[in-house]
Amino acid sequence: MASVSVSVKEKLQELRCRVSDLLIDLGDSCEVSDQDQRRLCSLADEAVKNIQNLKNLLSNIVAKSVPCNLDTYVQSTKRSQKRKQSEVILESDDSDSTVDYNEIDKDQKTTGDTLNFTDDVDIFDDYNLDDEPFAAKEKPEDNYVISTEEEEALHFRDRGTCKTVPVPVTVIDEDDTDQMAADRQILSAEEEEDFEQVFNLQEYASVSTTVTEADQFDDDDFDDDMLQEIGQAEKSLTGDNSMSEPEEDDDDDLQNQPQDAAYLQVLKQYFGYSKFRPMQWKIINSVLNEKRDNCVIMATGYGKSLCYQFPSVFTGRTTVVISPLISLMQDQVLGLKVANIDACFLGSAQENMKVVMENLMKGKYRVLYITPEFAEGGSGVISELNNKVGIDLIAIDEAHCVSQWGHDFRAAYRNLGKFRSSLPSIPVVALTATATMDVRKDICRSLHLKNAVITCTGFDRPNLFLTVGPKMGNPAYDLRTQLQDSINKQHLNGSIIIYCPTKKTTMDVAAAVKGIGISCLPYHAGLTNANRKEAHNQFINNKIKVVVATVAFGMGIDKPDVRKVIHYGAPKDIESYYQEIGRAGRDGLPSSCHVFYAEGDFNTSRFLLSKMTDVNFKKHKLKMLSKMQQYLGTAHCRRRLLLAHFESKSLEDIGGTENCCDNCRKRIENSRTQSYYDSKNWGIKPTIAPDEPLDYSKEARDLFGAIESLGGRFGITIPVMFLIGSSSQKVQKFLKFPGYGKGK
Ligand SMILES: Nc1ncnc2c1ncn2[C@@H]1O[C@H](COP(=O)(O)OP(=O)(O)OP(=O)(O)O)[C@@H](O)[C@H]1O
């Protein structure tokens, strides 16, 4: 008998990756011959049979050892690596990239050794979460043991009951072997964000079964009423091209600034700001002087960090910050140290843990960062800190992770309510940039906030210009216009992030960008830690102006001069999109956000959703997906559509200007043309009505009619020539066919 090894799970993971890649490729493919269709079908049938065999085998193994539902087990292989992990292979080449288990050090394990988890081995908080934005991580359960035969069979070897299993290996592209080897080397890179969607869905699905009726809600879609309201607001604003200013620092009334100059002095001395932004002081005051809980929803880049960093710098006590990412915490600690504020984090990447703990208890640090997993088991440390030094507040950053209905659910966040209850006298401040009404309620309820002050600054980022365009599938061709500035000028003023949905697209797009003469680097979880750090540093330090990345890149990026965020492929949902474009224009200067998309971009998501068993959750995710589709396809103001997801208030004052979005700009230009025609009394109408979406249904019907009439044998050119009644030789033989010249 042998413990089930990481490589078994990796194989399963690879299998999942291959299948998902195939689906993505399929989404983009256009024409497949009948013969190829048949071959594909028979290969797919064969693969399905083999997967069934694999499931049966796993079923036997699992039934012997761990009582769990097989489907859940197979589908959540990735999560299982953390939850039921029995071995971890120690890394050799890049200590940063791997697990830093104190327990391993003690046992003096060496590279290549395996570590069997037992109850005494506490791996809490020991994953490097750098690349695992919101991976659920839980204390592993006991080992379970499988036979050598079973394990070998799981390695897809031709043995025993598993004779038919080898097929998945043949599906792996040779080109991908390096990539997979890289994936194997780094435990944290297993969290491949290409499949984040799959895992999130599965995790949601498994968790959502525990949702009580009270937890469920009906999320409003962008229904007709809402679109009508948006349309009316647009009409009322047509012609107004003044740029609405962000509600920003100008508001200097008494409520926004402290009476006592001592606060402003600390603000200046440590943070370098001469005044608080609106709402910052209100939150700080309610924590420091009223000891109130707070739920803070602030637009991206508004200044949430100061709200929790300031209090303990002022009092000389400590603030505990719970944050989802080690890299984010490392950046923040570094930033604070530069400002001469002592800070630390407790987690795997912390060296000299003993010294840090001693200093912590002596009151050296103003800000202590921990992960939610640490909080789960670390309330003892925190209450000791409170007794010895005093804690001003517990801040829960990215608090939307607490909600299953948000876009980045993380299981350990769900347990922070218990952590909070164990320290009832310390005020809690939950902060996020993206929370709908229901997510806000979920945050307050799950974190057990008491009589919380709710602050919402509004979500609008008026300096971001929003546009959408078709994705033709050739990145170099598609991106050329968007990157024109960079091509023309040697030194682009500001930086660009290009987001792609998969690792493969990331590499393709990066190659295309390089091909058109712009230096850039890719960033995704399949690269080594060193490569990712390199890309990150070069981007932050302006050595490269363009980074092409999956969504793994960006959380905590506070680069002020990102001038463009481009999505090459539809974003996952509105909330993720809002968060991702939040990295543009943080200095408040005009910046733009463009999405290239094609209808097929949603195919994979739809397919995955169709497999979900939890009806309510599936419904919710489908709504989120269709909202994103509506955003991309709308002829109305995109900004209002985007904000309508978060705001319940009237959107009349928002957007509608030339600098708002492509649709508003078009509408204003058209209305100008209309006025011009009117002033000339020419009686000619512009071809496009100023405030109405265009109806091309007749043209579409005619085109389909022409395609049908011609027997569906041609591309688009011949049917169009046929429709317009062309006299070209090419359509001469079709003159008598029904529909010829119908579109003249
Ligand atoms: N009172 C202030 N005056 C001037 N600048 C400020 C003030 N407070 C914060 N900032 C600046 O605002 C920027 C954004 O701050 P911060 O990173 O805290 O935003 P955030 O709300 O956490 O954004 P995100 O949700 O996108 O991470 C930083 O560059 C910070 O220096």
The ligand as a Tripos MOL2 file, in Angstrom:
@<TRIPOS>MOLECULE
LIG
   31    33     1     0     0
SMALL
NO_CHARGES

@<TRIPOS>ATOM
      1 N1         -6.0690   60.8670    1.9510 N.pl3     1 LIG1
      2 C1         -5.4530   60.6200    0.8190 C.ar      1 LIG1
      3 N2         -4.9500   61.6280    0.0760 N.ar      1 LIG1
      4 C2         -4.3260   61.3920   -1.1000 C.ar      1 LIG1
      5 N3         -4.1270   60.1680   -1.6310 N.ar      1 LIG1
      6 C3         -4.6050   59.1100   -0.9490 C.ar      1 LIG1
      7 C4         -5.2920   59.2790    0.3080 C.ar      1 LIG1
      8 N4         -5.6400   58.0550    0.7460 N.ar      1 LIG1
      9 C5         -5.2050   57.1640   -0.1710 C.ar      1 LIG1
     10 N5         -4.5850   57.7870   -1.1940 N.ar      1 LIG1
     11 C6         -3.9800   57.1680   -2.4010 C.3       1 LIG1
     12 O1         -5.0030   56.4910   -3.1300 O.3       1 LIG1
     13 C7         -4.4660   55.3600   -3.8130 C.3       1 LIG1
     14 C8         -5.3450   54.1570   -3.5950 C.3       1 LIG1
     15 O2         -5.2940   53.7630   -2.2430 O.3       1 LIG1
     16 P1         -5.5620   52.2690   -1.8200 P.3       1 LIG1
     17 O3         -4.5800   51.3560   -2.4230 O.co2     1 LIG1
     18 O4         -5.7400   52.2390   -0.3480 O.co2     1 LIG1
     19 O5         -6.9500   52.0570   -2.5620 O.3       1 LIG1
     20 P2         -8.0100   50.9240   -2.3800 P.3       1 LIG1
     21 O6         -9.3060   51.5980   -2.0860 O.co2     1 LIG1
     22 O7         -7.5370   49.9010   -1.4310 O.co2     1 LIG1
     23 O8         -8.0860   50.3460   -3.8720 O.3       1 LIG1
     24 P3         -8.3270   48.8330   -4.3860 P.3       1 LIG1
     25 O9         -9.6520   48.3840   -3.9180 O.co2     1 LIG1
     26 O10        -8.3030   48.9640   -5.8780 O.co2     1 LIG1
     27 O11        -7.1780   48.0520   -3.8760 O.co2     1 LIG1
     28 C9         -3.0590   55.1490   -3.2700 C.3       1 LIG1
     29 O12        -2.1490   55.5130   -4.2690 O.3       1 LIG1
     30 C10        -2.9790   56.0590   -2.0720 C.3       1 LIG1
     31 O13        -1.6760   56.5810   -1.9270 O.3       1 LIG1
@<TRIPOS>BOND
     1     1     2 1
     2     2     3 ar
     3     2     7 ar
     4     3     4 ar
     5     4     5 ar
     6     5     6 ar
     7     6     7 ar
     8     6    10 ar
     9     7     8 ar
    10     8     9 ar
    11     9    10 ar
    12    10    11 1
    13    11    12 1
    14    11    30 1
    15    12    13 1
    16    13    14 1
    17    13    28 1
    18    14    15 1
    19    15    16 1
    20    16    17 2
    21    16    18 1
    22    16    19 1
    23    19    20 1
    24    20    21 2
    25    20    22 1
    26    20    23 1
    27    23    24 1
    28    24    25 2
    29    24    26 1
    30    24    27 1
    31    28    29 1
    32    28    30 1
    33    30    31 1
@<TRIPOS>SUBSTRUCTURE
     1 LIG1         1 GROUP 0 **** ****
